[in-house]
Amino acid sequence: AAGPPARDPRRLLLTPDPAGISESEDGLGGAAGGRPAEVSLEEALTRLAEFLSAHLGAEESCGHPPDWGKSVEAPPLLTLTSQLVALLAWIRSPRGRQALLQDTQPASGVQLSGPDGPPFQEESPSHPSPAPRETPRGEAQGQQCPPLEEEQRAWHRLELLILGQLEELKQQLEQQEEELGRLRLGVGATDSEKRVQHLTLENEALKQSLSLMQELLLRWGPGPSSRDLQPQAAWILPDQQEETEALVELQRRLQEAQATTEALRIQLQQETEQNCRQELQQVHEQLAGLRARMASLRQGCGDLRGLVSTFTQSCQGSLSEARGQVSWALGAMLAEGDEMQRPEEQQGPPMRGPGRLLELKGNIRVLCRLRPGPSCSLVSTEPGPRGVVTTCYRGRQRRFRLDWVFPPDASQEEVFRELQPAVLSCLQGYSICIFTYGQTGTGKTYSMEGPPDDPGIAPRALQSLFEEMGARGQHRVTLSMVEIYNEAVRDLLAPGPPERLAVRQGPAGQGGIQVAGLTHWDVPNLETLHQMLSLGRSNRATAATAMNQHSSRSHALVTLTLRAAAPPLGPGTTGTLHLVDLAGSERAWKPGSADAAPGDQARAQRLREARTINRSLLALGSVMAALRARRPHVPFRDSQLTRLLQPALGPGATAVLLLQISTRPGDLGETVCSLKFAERVGRVELGPARRRRVPRSGTPSSLSTDTQLTETPGTPTPPPRSPPSPRPDSGARSQGPPPQPRA
Ligand SMILES: Nc1ncnc2c1ncn2[C@@H]1O[C@H](COP(=O)(O)OP(=O)(O)OP(=O)(O)O)[C@@H](O)[C@H]1O
């Protein structure tokens, strides 16, 4: 009458009792005798135990440690499976059979509770019920329903129980699907992925549980085994069929959920990959921007380095030049001090202001004078010291800064005033070279010689020098004058017919060059000097061109040597003044130049003149470029002009370039070329200006500081005589022997 105590079927799983298992094993052993050896039940139980332990391990790995005390958290399929296994084992046992049989009666030890049936009591293995009443097998069979019917009834109750569990399982699956739907909305990629993994594992576990349960139901039901059921389809009750269908449906939904989970996982993976790609692209773009910035910074750094290097070089150059000037000034002051300590009759010429001013101004100066003419908007000037000439040629504007810019209306006196200090420094032993440069017809001769009523640089310089010397009267003045025409050097003051003179290098150790046969005239006074200059000018080759009827087609060099009388006990000084009137630079192909000359012979002559003039001016430009770049080799030998100018452009010399330019629009190209040349010359550094001192025994025959232009042996220097008379038609003379100076 006292059956096994009622027990919640889930407790079988949550608190497994080994005793119950042993009983079921016993029951199996008993069943094995009457049925085919179904060892696979044990095997199934073992597999189930492994599965349960594996599932619980999975639960733990998912961060949900199993809580045996909370039965509601156990997966329902597992609960159901455990119940099923325990129930099967119990049913197989003799006591279970007996209890089932008794359960048909009110005193049954097991009460099965179905959805609509009465509560169902099961004998708990952990609380073994009192031993059932022993009933002989035959008596039981004889007194109660046939065993088959009893089994079917018990099985029916069990089915009800399982169906209830399945219903609960369905509800849980629906809840999981809802949760999966919520996850689809997604709160974050990482959380969603975790939940998806968790759900995937759960679904997998549920799927395995279902298939296992299905298999167990089919195989180990109380009736014939599944192998027996299949051929006897009539044995399958409608409830069983429904259950099977429900299981299939459940399986299908599980597969769907699994597919959805997989799709969600793939979608999440794709989104993550896309996000990563976008971030990677952004990083790439930032990297490219950084690289570009880095390259521009590098370039800026290189430019800055170049600027710093240029600035350093420029500073060093200026510093060395300043050092040279300071040391020279100190030396000069010491020498001057020594000189002042000497008796007055032993002293040389006084050191005056112009010399020192010259030293401080620099040894190459570039002045620019504009020829009067119609104003042109393409050439503008800012006259005065450090003046600027701005040209606009072929759409390009250029600014040329020069030491001094004389406007077109500047007078001859204004121009000379700027040159006077340099001219007077010759009396103190300096070497000065003043040369005019520019396009033909721009006023070179006008500036250098000038008309009689408005004399130019040369007459004013000589007058100024003689005035200065008149006060002291201690200088000996020597004059020579040559022209370079078609690369032939001719003596303009030669007593006989003009001959081509040979220019050669001086003896080693003496330096300079020598012009064999060149005559030097002692000039006692200014009047004689003017007469001799007129004679030389008359001998100068001139030829008419279309641009300038009195164009000079040769370079003219006037050299004045000023030797201070040597005191008995001290050295004298030798200053030199070179006045160079260069032939006009002219493009041979320019219309109106050589082509315009009448006659083939005359045209060929003009063309040849233009070529040689341009070649010699080009050589002068090369010399200036080499001097500016401080090259060890300066190509002085490239032309007769540069050969003769070598002493005037050597170290310690001072040169003044007077650039003549035209403002006519048609001359703009030549004007720009001339300005470029002047700009290059302005950058040349010849070193600090130096005075030349000659020993007491020295012969004052040299015309420059470094060059000895000696006479041809046997051609004595003409003694101071009365000045030669210039020919009255000297201005029209183009070629031919120079007039003989009158005795
Ligand atoms: N500043 C000036 N004031 C007045 N007239 C000038 C001035 N400059 C040049 N001239 C005149 O321009 C003409 C040409 O001058 P000049 O002969 O001096 O040119 P040039 O450059 O020496 O030519 P070339 O190279 O052919 O010898 C002359 O008639 C001269 O009087």
Ligand as a Chemical Component Dictionary entry (heavy atoms), coordinates in Angstrom:
data_LIG
# 
_chem_comp.id                   LIG 
_chem_comp.type                 NON-POLYMER 
_chem_comp.pdbx_formal_charge   0 
_chem_comp.three_letter_code    LIG 
# 
loop_
_chem_comp_atom.comp_id 
_chem_comp_atom.atom_id 
_chem_comp_atom.alt_atom_id 
_chem_comp_atom.type_symbol 
_chem_comp_atom.charge 
_chem_comp_atom.model_Cartn_x 
_chem_comp_atom.model_Cartn_y 
_chem_comp_atom.model_Cartn_z 
_chem_comp_atom.pdbx_ordinal 
LIG N1  N1  N 0 74.133 112.253 -73.173 1  
LIG C1  C1  C 0 74.093 112.696 -74.422 2  
LIG N2  N2  N 0 73.711 113.945 -74.645 3  
LIG C2  C2  C 0 73.691 114.419 -75.865 4  
LIG N3  N3  N 0 74.002 113.702 -76.958 5  
LIG C3  C3  C 0 74.378 112.455 -76.814 6  
LIG C4  C4  C 0 74.437 111.881 -75.528 7  
LIG N4  N4  N 0 74.859 110.613 -75.685 8  
LIG C5  C5  C 0 75.031 110.392 -76.979 9  
LIG N5  N5  N 0 74.763 111.494 -77.672 10 
LIG C6  C6  C 0 74.841 111.618 -79.118 11 
LIG O1  O1  O 0 74.583 110.356 -79.706 12 
LIG C7  C7  C 0 75.399 110.136 -80.834 13 
LIG C8  C8  C 0 76.165 108.850 -80.682 14 
LIG O2  O2  O 0 76.979 108.962 -79.604 15 
LIG P1  P1  P 0 78.366 108.195 -79.554 16 
LIG O3  O3  O 0 79.127 108.336 -80.825 17 
LIG O4  O4  O 0 79.059 108.654 -78.358 18 
LIG O5  O5  O 0 77.903 106.746 -79.442 19 
LIG P2  P2  P 0 78.854 105.495 -79.259 20 
LIG O6  O6  O 0 78.226 104.629 -78.282 21 
LIG O7  O7  O 0 80.212 105.904 -79.002 22 
LIG O8  O8  O 0 78.743 104.812 -80.684 23 
LIG P3  P3  P 0 79.808 103.800 -81.274 24 
LIG O9  O9  O 0 79.789 102.641 -80.454 25 
LIG O10 O10 O 0 79.284 103.530 -82.635 26 
LIG O11 O11 O 0 81.115 104.486 -81.252 27 
LIG C9  C9  C 0 76.310 111.316 -80.902 28 
LIG O12 O12 O 0 75.854 112.193 -81.879 29 
LIG C10 C10 C 0 76.228 111.954 -79.568 30 
LIG O13 O13 O 0 76.395 113.373 -79.645 31 
# 
loop_
_chem_comp_bond.comp_id 
_chem_comp_bond.atom_id_1 
_chem_comp_bond.atom_id_2 
_chem_comp_bond.value_order 
_chem_comp_bond.pdbx_ordinal 
LIG N1  C1  SING 1  
LIG C1  N2  SING 2  
LIG C1  C4  DOUB 3  
LIG N2  C2  DOUB 4  
LIG C2  N3  SING 5  
LIG N3  C3  DOUB 6  
LIG C3  C4  SING 7  
LIG C3  N5  SING 8  
LIG C4  N4  SING 9  
LIG N4  C5  DOUB 10 
LIG C5  N5  SING 11 
LIG N5  C6  SING 12 
LIG C6  O1  SING 13 
LIG C6  C10 SING 14 
LIG O1  C7  SING 15 
LIG C7  C8  SING 16 
LIG C7  C9  SING 17 
LIG C8  O2  SING 18 
LIG O2  P1  SING 19 
LIG P1  O3  DOUB 20 
LIG P1  O4  SING 21 
LIG P1  O5  SING 22 
LIG O5  P2  SING 23 
LIG P2  O6  DOUB 24 
LIG P2  O7  SING 25 
LIG P2  O8  SING 26 
LIG O8  P3  SING 27 
LIG P3  O9  DOUB 28 
LIG P3  O10 SING 29 
LIG P3  O11 SING 30 
LIG C9  O12 SING 31 
LIG C9  C10 SING 32 
LIG C10 O13 SING 33 
# 
